Every structure is written in structure tokens, then in C-alpha cells.
């Protein structure tokens, strides 16, 4: 089942954003300083990025589920986006019917 794993925010100053959002949401810094994690299990983490667009990362458990969810989301009206993927990509970039980008990420990869 697809779930929101992370909200990626485009920020101009990752340190300032981390300070603000950790206090606003009660999130804690992760081992990777680009991420803030919630105190409770199951909530989406926050990814602070100075170069990427704001978008959702939807997580699935394995490659088979990723393929099925991409197919399902395309059937609902999403479209696959041309993207320059790295060789070891664990994500597929889609756009919703309004053109908003989001990723379906294989967390098992």
C-alpha cells in the first residue's frame, strides 16, 4: 500500500528551515541532516532540500509493489515524467493531473 513517506520542501537555508520546522512540528534531526523525523511511528518525515522542488515522496515496500502502484496511479490520471534517472534509482517520478510532481519510492531497494 502506498503511503506518504516524506514531504520534500524546497528551502533557501536548510539550517534555518530545520530549526523552524523541528520546533513547529516537534520533529527531531535524523542522522542525515537533510531530514527531520517525527516522534510517532508512521508519520511522514520532512526532507529539507535546497535544490529540489517541493513534492511528496510516496513509499512502497518493494519493486513489485512500486510497479503496481505506478500502474494504478497512472490509471487514476497521473503520468510518468521524463527524468534523468541514476542507474540505481529506487524512485519513479510521476505528475498528478495538475502537473504536480511526486515520487513513488521502493523502500526495499
C-alpha positions in Angstrom: 0.0 0.0 0.0 1.4 3.4 -1.0 1.8 5.9 1.8 3.3 9.4 2.3 6.8 8.7 3.5 8.2 12.2 3.2 7.3 15.7 2.2 10.2 17.3 0.4 10.4 21.1 0.9 12.5 23.4 -1.2 14.2 25.7 1.2 16.8 28.5 0.8 18.6 27.8 4.1 18.4 24.2 5.3 19.7 25.0 8.8 17.1 27.8 9.3 14.4 25.6 8.0 15.4 22.7 10.2 15.3 25.0 13.3 11.9 26.3 12.4 10.2 23.0 11.4 11.7 21.0 14.2 10.2 23.4 16.7 7.0 23.9 14.8 6.3 20.1 14.4 8.3 18.6 17.3 10.4 16.7 14.8 14.0 15.7 15.5 17.0 15.8 13.2 17.9 12.5 11.7 21.4 11.1 11.2 21.2 12.7 7.7 20.9 16.4 8.5 18.6 16.9 5.4 15.8 15.0 7.3 13.6 15.7 10.2 11.8 12.8 11.7 8.5 12.6 13.7 8.4 11.3 17.3 5.5 8.9 16.4 5.8 5.9 14.1 4.0 6.1 10.8 4.1 9.9 10.3 5.9 11.3 7.3 9.4 12.6 7.6 10.3 16.1 6.4 13.1 16.3 3.8 14.7 19.8 3.5 16.3 20.4 0.2 17.9 23.5 -1.3 17.9 22.2 -4.9 14.8 20.0 -5.4 11.2 21.1 -5.9 8.6 20.7 -3.2 6.9 17.4 -3.7 5.6 14.2 -2.0 7.6 11.0 -1.7 5.2 8.1 -1.7 6.7 4.9 -0.2 6.1 1.3 -1.1 7.8 -1.8 0.3 9.3 -3.4 -2.8 9.8 -3.2 -6.6 6.7 -5.3 -7.3 4.5 -3.0 -5.3 6.2 0.0 -6.9 5.3 -1.2 -10.4 1.7 -2.0 -9.3 1.3 1.4 -7.6 2.7 3.3 -10.6 0.3 1.5 -12.9 -2.6 2.2 -10.5 -1.7 5.9 -10.2 -1.4 6.3 -14.0 -4.8 4.7 -14.4 -6.1 7.3 -12.0 -4.8 10.1 -14.1 -1.1 10.5 -13.2 1.5 10.5 -15.9 5.1 9.3 -16.0 7.6 12.2 -16.3 10.7 12.0 -18.4 13.6 12.1 -15.9 17.3 11.6 -15.9 17.4 8.6 -13.5 20.6 7.4 -11.9 21.5 3.7 -12.6 20.5 2.7 -9.1 17.3 4.7 -8.9 14.8 3.5 -6.3 12.1 6.0 -7.4 9.8 6.7 -10.3 8.7 10.3 -11.0 5.1 11.0 -11.8 2.9 14.0 -12.2 -0.6 14.3 -10.9 -3.4 15.6 -13.3 -2.4 19.2 -12.5 1.3 18.6 -13.2 2.5 18.4 -9.5 5.4 16.1 -9.3 5.7 13.3 -6.9 7.9 10.2 -6.5 7.0 6.5 -5.8 9.9 5.1 -3.9 10.8 1.5 -3.3 11.9 1.4 0.3 13.2 -2.1 -0.1 15.8 -1.1 -2.6 
